[in-house]
């Protein structure tokens, strides 16, 4: 493959968090994890005070360099056995807005990548797909429309079940994605019903990621009720549970010194939700930069400043030749949270073109061991 063809693919993979290609490794190291500390240049940049508008912001933001629609689900089958599901659609702009090519059947200024994951016990199945599009068209191999909502790459789709002009088409969605493999195939068809409001993180939707002010526009729908079916190794079973959808876009997400992160989305059994992350490096005096959002059962949010949240690794596991922390001590003193977050199954490595760890976790009280909830953990840069 020529450099001219390889470079856009490397840019896509690098900008989607997870390590990049060897040809870009030095540049990535100089510009933070996976190049996400690279200056925004002629792209739009996420800033405090930027208002969010719905349903428009459910759709793509091609003036920004990177963006994603990220869904994780903690499920249970009819026998009470837990399962995990993940579906993510990433968008990467190849050129700034003023350099876009004229739309033609061969022109593309956006690249797309999607990940599908299904987990149960020691079984973990992963697939990925790639596509390209032009920002002036919404009928290509991949893309997103805001109303009625539809996000797709080939036949993997996350789409509205309500299509009326006055309907909130983000309130009831269907996720449909399947992949064939030698074990009989895997995937899911899930019906998502929002039982609470959208949640804006940080300062009105601007989520700061470093002491120097870099960040992203970031909101979530953490109140999905899920019903549907999951196929794993050719066997299909009915499932139910809860899911969390993250929406984020930026052009310079990180500080150039940051080399990875740990991100938690937690459903607590008393109805509260917690989003928490730490970006390793570039905090005060070189410490990790932390932030989070405490979400009440009615959707009311309390932003968590870096000094209001503690994430401490307690134990690690060997995963694909890496030592990854899969047991954590999480503290939010203002909310009386003193918990242990643990991955029941450590081998949740995403064997995609650029690999990372993504899997289900349980939450228990640190002192009593009482079950408090469940959720998902993502770890990059190890």
Long-range contacts (C-beta under 8 A, 24 or more apart in sequence): 8-94, 8-111, 9-111, 9-130, 11-35, 11-92, 11-94, 11-111, 12-90, 12-92, 12-111, 12-113, 12-130, 13-113, 13-353, 13-354, 14-354, 15-65, 15-66, 15-92, 16-66, 16-68, 16-90, 16-92, 16-113, 16-354, 17-354, 17-356, 17-380, 18-352, 18-354, 18-355, 18-356, 18-380, 19-354, 19-355, 19-356, 19-380, 20-354, 29-259, 30-256, 31-256, 32-254, 32-255, 32-256, 32-257, 32-258, 32-259, 33-254, 33-258, 33-259, 33-260, 33-261, 33-380, 33-381, 34-354, 34-380, 36-66, 36-252, 36-253, 36-254, 36-258, 37-214, 37-252, 37-253, 37-254, 37-255, 37-256, 37-257, 37-258, 38-252, 38-256, 39-252, 40-65, 40-251, 40-252, 41-96, 41-251, 42-96, 42-97, 42-98, 42-99, 43-93, 43-96, 43-97, 43-251, 44-97, 44-251, 45-250, 45-251, 45-252, 46-206, 46-215, 46-216, 46-217, 46-249, 46-250, 46-251, 47-206, 48-203, 48-204, 48-206, 48-208, 49-203, 49-204, 49-206, 50-205, 50-206, 50-217, 51-204, 51-205, 52-200, 52-204, 52-205, 52-217, 52-219, 54-170, 54-198, 55-146, 55-147, 55-149, 55-168, 55-169, 55-170, 56-146, 56-147, 57-146, 57-217, 57-219, 57-247, 58-144, 58-146, 58-147, 58-149, 58-170, 58-247, 59-144, 59-145, 59-146, 59-147, 59-149, 60-91, 60-110, 60-135, 60-143, 60-144, 61-217, 61-249, 62-91, 62-93, 62-97, 62-109, 62-110, 62-135, 63-93, 63-96, 63-97, 64-93, 64-249, 64-250, 64-251, 65-92, 65-93, 65-250, 65-251, 65-252, 66-90, 66-91, 66-92, 66-93, 66-249, 66-250, 66-251, 66-253, 67-91, 67-248, 67-249, 67-250, 68-246, 68-247, 68-248, 68-249, 69-144, 69-151, 69-158, 69-245, 69-246, 69-247, 70-245, 70-246, 70-247, 70-248, 71-158, 71-175, 71-243, 71-244, 71-245, 71-246, 72-243, 72-244, 72-265, 72-358, 72-375, 72-376, 73-190, 73-224, 73-226, 73-241, 73-242, 73-243, 73-244, 74-241, 74-242, 74-243, 74-267, 74-360, 74-374, 74-375, 74-376, 75-226, 75-230, 75-239, 75-240, 75-241, 76-239, 76-240, 76-241, 77-230, 77-237, 77-238, 77-239, 78-237, 78-238, 81-120, 81-121, 82-120, 82-344, 82-360, 82-374, 83-118, 83-119, 83-120, 83-230, 83-232, 83-239, 83-241, 84-117, 84-118, 84-119, 84-120, 84-348, 84-359, 84-360, 84-376, 85-117, 85-118, 85-119, 85-188, 85-190, 85-230, 85-243, 86-115, 86-116, 86-117, 86-118, 86-358, 86-376, 87-114, 87-115, 87-116, 87-117, 87-156, 87-158, 87-175, 87-177, 88-114, 88-115, 89-113, 89-114, 89-142, 89-144, 89-151, 89-152, 89-153, 89-156, 89-158, 90-114, 90-115, 91-144, 93-135, 100-134, 100-135, 100-136, 101-134, 103-134, 103-136, 103-137, 104-134, 107-134, 108-132, 108-133, 108-134, 109-134, 109-135, 110-134, 110-135, 112-141, 112-142, 112-143, 112-153, 113-153, 113-353, 114-142, 114-153, 114-156, 114-177, 115-350, 115-352, 116-156, 116-177, 116-179, 116-186, 116-187, 117-350, 117-358, 118-186, 118-187, 118-188, 118-230, 118-231, 118-232, 119-345, 119-348, 119-359, 119-360, 120-232, 121-345, 122-345, 122-347, 123-232, 123-233, 124-345, 124-347, 124-348, 124-349, 124-359, 125-179, 125-181, 125-183, 125-186, 125-232, 125-233, 126-350, 126-351, 126-352, 127-179, 127-181, 127-186, 128-352, 128-353, 129-153, 129-154, 129-156, 149-173, 161-191, 170-194, 170-198, 170-221, 175-228, 178-231, 183-233, 183-234, 184-233, 184-234, 184-235, 185-231, 185-233, 185-234, 186-231, 186-232, 186-233, 187-230, 187-231, 188-228, 188-229, 188-230, 188-231, 188-239, 189-228, 189-229, 190-226, 190-227, 190-228, 190-229, 190-230, 190-239, 190-243, 191-226, 191-227, 191-228, 192-224, 192-225, 192-226, 192-243, 192-245, 193-224, 193-225, 193-226, 193-227, 194-221, 194-223, 194-224, 194-225, 195-223, 195-224, 195-225, 196-222, 196-223, 196-297, 196-298, 196-299, 197-223, 197-299, 198-299, 199-273, 199-275, 199-293, 199-295, 199-299, 199-301, 200-301, 201-275, 201-291, 201-293, 201-301, 201-303, 202-291, 202-293, 202-303, 203-303, 207-248, 207-291, 208-291, 209-253, 209-254, 209-255, 209-258, 209-279, 209-289, 209-291, 210-254, 210-255, 210-258, 210-279, 210-282, 210-283, 210-289, 211-255, 211-282, 211-283, 211-284, 211-289, 212-255, 212-282, 214-250, 214-252, 214-253, 214-254, 214-255, 215-250, 215-253, 216-248, 216-249, 216-250, 216-253, 217-248, 217-249, 217-250, 218-246, 218-247, 218-248, 219-246, 219-247, 220-244, 220-245, 220-246, 220-247, 220-265, 220-275, 221-245, 222-265, 222-267, 222-273, 222-275, 222-295, 223-273, 223-299, 242-267, 244-273, 244-375, 244-376, 254-279, 254-282, 255-279, 255-281, 255-282, 255-289, 257-281, 257-282, 258-282, 258-289, 259-381, 260-379, 260-380, 260-381, 260-382, 261-378, 261-379, 261-380, 261-381, 262-311, 262-325, 262-328, 262-377, 262-378, 262-379, 263-377, 263-378, 263-379, 264-311, 264-328, 264-330, 264-341, 264-361, 264-375, 264-376, 264-377, 265-375, 265-376, 266-341, 266-361, 266-363, 266-373, 266-374, 266-375, 267-373, 267-374, 267-375, 268-363, 268-372, 268-373, 269-371, 269-372, 269-373, 270-297, 270-372, 271-296, 271-297, 272-296, 272-297, 272-335, 274-332, 274-337, 274-375, 276-304, 276-309, 276-311, 276-330, 276-332, 278-311, 280-381, 292-332, 294-332, 294-334, 294-335, 302-334, 302-335, 304-332, 304-334, 308-332, 308-333, 308-334, 314-340, 317-343, 317-346, 319-346, 319-347, 319-348, 319-349, 319-357, 320-349, 320-351, 320-355, 322-382, 323-382, 324-357, 324-379, 324-382, 325-379, 328-377, 329-366, 330-363, 338-365, 338-366, 338-367, 339-363, 339-364, 339-365, 339-366, 339-372, 340-364, 340-365, 340-366, 341-375, 341-377, 343-377, 356-380, 357-382
